[in-house]
Amino acid sequence: MGRVVASVTIANVASSERLRCDALVDTGASYMTLPLAWRERLGELETVRTVELEMATQEVRKGEVCGPVRIKIEGFAPVFSEVLFVEMTCWSSRRRPSTRWASGSSTSSEWT
């Protein structure tokens, strides 16, 4: 199986803040998942709820579901939804967190 990456723009509907990233597509993901360190890039977002997530390593982490945001995936119509922010660390020395790359799920091979 190959990796599918799509260009995504996520915008805070209450302000002009937005970010663009190339996201790993995970058809089994429940949320658009982003590193917690990126939350401030979208300005003030309401925390709708806190959830517990089980990672691929069976580690349990807490995440913050925030919104509302407008999500535009390249080639598709935009949708209004929520995003999940999770504390992540990038273990790959070739990649650093930036607005050019985001995990599409909490179990990405580059982020833990």
C-alpha positions in Angstrom: 0.0 0.0 0.0 1.2 3.5 -0.8 1.0 6.7 1.1 -1.5 9.3 -0.1 -0.8 12.9 0.8 -3.1 15.8 0.0 -2.8 19.6 0.2 -5.1 20.8 3.0 -6.0 24.4 4.1 -7.5 24.7 7.6 -9.0 28.1 8.6 -10.5 29.4 11.8 -14.1 30.5 10.8 -14.1 33.2 13.5 -10.9 35.0 12.3 -8.5 35.2 9.4 -5.9 32.7 10.7 -5.3 29.7 8.6 -2.6 27.1 7.8 -1.8 25.1 4.8 -0.1 21.7 5.1 0.5 18.5 3.2 -1.5 15.9 5.2 -1.2 12.1 5.2 -4.6 10.7 4.3 -5.9 8.1 6.7 -9.4 6.8 5.7 -9.9 5.3 9.1 -9.2 8.6 11.0 -12.1 10.1 13.0 -10.6 13.6 13.0 -8.3 15.9 11.1 -5.4 15.5 13.6 -2.7 18.2 14.1 0.2 18.6 16.4 -0.8 20.6 19.6 2.1 22.9 18.9 0.2 24.2 15.8 -2.9 25.2 17.7 -1.9 28.9 18.2 -1.4 29.2 14.4 -5.2 29.0 14.0 -5.9 31.8 16.6 -8.5 31.4 19.3 -10.5 28.2 18.9 -13.0 26.9 21.4 -12.1 23.6 23.0 -15.3 21.6 22.4 -14.2 18.5 24.4 -11.2 16.5 25.5 -10.8 12.9 24.3 -8.5 10.0 25.1 -6.7 8.4 22.2 -4.9 5.0 22.0 -1.8 5.3 19.8 -0.4 2.5 17.7 2.0 1.8 20.5 -1.0 1.3 22.9 0.0 4.5 24.7 -3.0 6.6 25.8 -2.9 10.3 25.2 -5.3 13.2 25.7 -6.3 15.4 22.8 -8.3 18.6 22.4 -11.2 18.7 19.9 -11.5 22.4 18.8 -13.5 24.4 16.3 -15.2 25.4 14.3 -12.8 25.3 11.3 -13.1 25.3 7.6 -11.2 22.4 6.0 -10.4 22.5 2.3 -8.8 19.3 0.9 -7.3 19.8 -2.6 -9.9 18.6 -5.2 -12.8 18.6 -2.8 -15.4 21.1 -1.6 -14.7 22.7 1.8 -16.4 21.4 4.9 -16.9 23.0 8.3 -15.8 20.7 11.1 -13.5 20.4 14.2 -9.9 19.5 14.5 -8.1 17.3 17.0 -4.9 18.7 18.6 -2.6 16.1 20.1 0.9 16.4 21.7 3.3 14.9 19.1 7.0 14.7 18.7 8.7 14.2 15.3 11.2 11.3 15.6 12.5 11.7 12.0 15.6 13.8 11.8 14.6 14.7 8.3 11.4 16.4 9.2 10.6 19.2 11.6 7.1 20.5 12.5 6.0 23.2 10.1 2.9 24.4 8.4 4.0 22.3 5.3 3.3 18.9 6.9 0.7 17.5 9.3 -0.4 14.2 10.3 -3.7 13.0 9.0 -4.1 10.7 11.9 -2.7 10.2 15.3 -0.8 7.1 14.2 1.5 8.5 11.5 4.8 6.8 11.2 6.7 10.1 11.5 4.9 11.5 14.6 4.3 9.8 17.9 
